[in-house]
Structures are given as structure tokens and as C-alpha cells.
Amino acid sequence: MYLGRNVKEYEDIAEQIIEGQIRNGNIRCELCVKQMSRHSYYERGLKESGETINITLMFCKPCNKWHALLPDFIIPHKHYSGNEIESVIIDSADAANVKYINTKAGEVTVRRWIKQIGDRITQAVGVLKYIFGQAGRAINETAITPGPCYSELEQVLEMSTSSIKYSGNKLGLANLWLGTNAIKAYI
């Protein structure tokens, strides 16, 4: 969910956005599509900056499941922001050695991101092509220049059927499209 471009903006606008979406009945369970209710919060830190934010937890009574409302600049289950991870993925396409990638993350973490997030991006590209095709926007495969997975993701996202407000992070934008279409596989 778009809740700001960064932690500061998140702190300024997220609560208003969440309240408005709850009031309008727009926050629904991705499993059963029923409306959810606000349950609680938990604190989430971003390792590269040391900043923390409060993440809203929603509860789906029919499914008996909790869902976190993550801003699109955070990747689920990662301690670093999506912006940091995206930067590493972009730099990895040009860097001959991961030691030369500018990040606070350790070399082992960087290697894991390149493999794990790269695989997820490749899967997301296929799913996004399908989603856009179902919405009437056929993807022209010949218009996609083969290359690093992130480059292909950018090209496919540019072919989307409509614009979605997002933080500028393409990994987050892909996750917004996937979540909006009830696809449980996130980057």
C-alpha cells in the first residue's frame, strides 16, 4: 500500500490514508476479500538507517488471519528497506564484484538478495504480464529488451494498464500490483 515515499512521509500521512481506506471499506483480506478491522501495531526497524515505524495490523475475522499494512518502500520479511535492496539489485547488474556495491549490508546478505530477489523479480515479471493481459493490456514480448531481471521488471511495469501511486521503488510498485490482484507471491 502506498503510505509515503520514506519514513518521514510515512509518519506524516500513513495514519490518514489508513483511516480513510478503513472508513471506505477498501482494506480487504487478500484471502477471502472481506473487510478487515484494525487490530494493533508493531514496531518495524530499517537496518540501514536505524529508523523505526509503527506498522498497522489488520484482522480478518472470517479467515482468522492478521495482515500487516506495509508501505511499498518495505519488502516483506526484510530488515533493510526496499529502496536499499533495489539499489543493490540495480548495482549488481554492473558491478563485477559484490564488494564494490555501495551498501551497509554485508557481502553475504548482498549475495542472498541478488539471488533471492532476482528469482522473485523473474517470477513477478511473468505474473505481471498475465495480470496486465487479463486487464486488456497485452504485453508485446518483442518490445521487452532482454537483460537483467530488474530491467525487464521496469519495462513490464511501464506497460501497465493504469498508474498506481507508489514511492518510486519499482519493487514496491510490483508488490502493489501483485497485492491489488490478490497474488500472494511478493518480491
MOQUIQUI-V391811 format. One record per pair of residues at least 6 apart in sequence whose C-alpha atoms are under 6 Angstrom apart, sorted by the first residue. I is the first residue (numbers start at 1). J is the second residue. If there is no record, write none. Layout:
<<I	J> <I	J>>
//
This chain:
<<1	71> <1	72> <2	71> <2	72> <2	166> <3	10> <3	14> <3	71> <4	10> <5	167> <27	35> <28	34> <28	35> <28	36> <30	182> <36	59> <36	60> <37	58> <37	59> <38	58> <39	57> <39	58> <39	59> <40	57> <41	54> <41	55> <41	56> <41	57> <42	54> <42	55> <43	53> <43	54> <44	52> <44	53> <45	51> <45	52> <46	79> <46	80> <46	81> <47	79> <47	80> <48	80> <56	68> <56	69> <57	67> <57	68> <58	66> <58	67> <59	65> <59	66> <72	172> <73	82> <73	172> <74	81> <74	82> <75	82> <89	114> <120	187> <122	149> <125	153> <137	161> <166	173> <175	186>>
//
